[in-house]
Amino acid sequence: MTDTPPVHGFAPTVVGVALSDCTPQDAATVLRVLCTAFRSDRTPTEHPEEDATVWLATLDAATLPAPSVARPLSAPVTADIQGGHEALDRVRAALTKAFTLTESTIASGDQEQELHLRLMTPH
């Protein structure tokens, strides 16, 4: 996928992603996977700020994810993702293809779900 227009708003297909507890390089790896798979407010080649402690992205998961290959992570990455049920399932599927996931928290409402994930390099 190439650079696409930014995604904004709170449509049922919009998913918010917050990455933390990781290096900027690992955040860049995860964001590259997500921004290659879906339209985003970031580009796949954008580098996260070095001094940040949390990296954010907004995705439009209206369609099935484009295939993406991830580089290995140096350590586990914490990902908090929030959005509509179907959109969140698509984002989870894209992450599952690139990383090993463990879900530690799921909060579910009528319209939205929030997941707390731990992403690791597949063995």
N, C-alpha and C positions, 0 to 999 in steps of 0.2 A: 504494500500500500504506500502511496506517496503522501506528501504533506497535504493536509486537508483543512478546510475552514474550521475555526474553533467551535467547540460545543459548549453551549451555555443553557441554563434553564433547568427545569425540574420535570421534564416529561417522564413517562413511565419507563423509557428506555435509557435514561441517563443514570450513570453509576458514578459515585464519588469514590475515589481511592486515596488512602493515606498510607504511606510507607514510613516505617520508623525502625529504630533499633538496628541500623545497618550503616554500612559505608556509602558514600556517594556513588561509588562504582557499582555496588550491588543494587542500589536504588535505580541507577541508570539501566542496568540489565533488566530489571523487572519492568520499568517504564517502557523500555524498547519493545518488550514482548507485547505489552498492553496497547501501546500506541501504533504498533504494526498490525495488531489484530482488529482494532476498532478505530473509528473516528474519535479524535480527542482534541482537547485544548492544548496539547503538546505535540511536538513532532517526534518521530522515532529517533532522530539524530540529536535532539536537544539534550544537553548535559545538565544534570541537576546542580544546584548551587552547592559548593564544597562546604560551606559553613552551616548549612541547614541541618536540622535534626529530624524534620518531617518533610516528606516530599509528597505533593498533591497532584492529582490528575482528575479530570472529568472525562468520562467516556460516553459515547453513544453506542449502546449495545443493541441496536435495533435489528441487526443482522447477525448471522452466525459468524464467528471469528475467522479471520484470515489465518492461514498457517503461519507459525512463527517458531524459530529455534532460539533457545536461550544459551548464553554462555554460562559456565558454572558460577555459582555464588561462592564467595569466600566464607560466608557464615549465614545462618538463617536470617530471614527478613520478616518483620511483622507487617502484615497488610490488613488494614481495616477497610472494608468495602461496604457501601450502602446503596441500595436502589430497589427498583421493582423486582419482584420475584423472578420473572422470566429473564430479565436483563442480567440479574445477578447470577443466575444459572449459566448464562453464556460467558460471563467474565470468569466464573469459577472453572468452566470447561477449558477456556484458553489457558488459564494458569496451571490447570492439571496436566495439560499437554507439555508444558515447559518445565514444571517443577513438581516436587513432591510436596503435598499440602497436608497440614493438620489443622482441623478446625477446633478452636477452643471455646468459642462463644457464638451462639446464634440467637439474635433477637428478632422476632418476627411480628409484624403487624398486618393489618388488612391489606395495605397497599405496598409496604416496603419491608425489606429485611436488612439486617446488618450482620456481617460476618467478621470475626476476628480470626485471621489465618496466620499460620507460620509457614513460610515458603523455604524450601531447601533444594539443593541440587539433587536430582534423581541419582540413585545408586545403581 
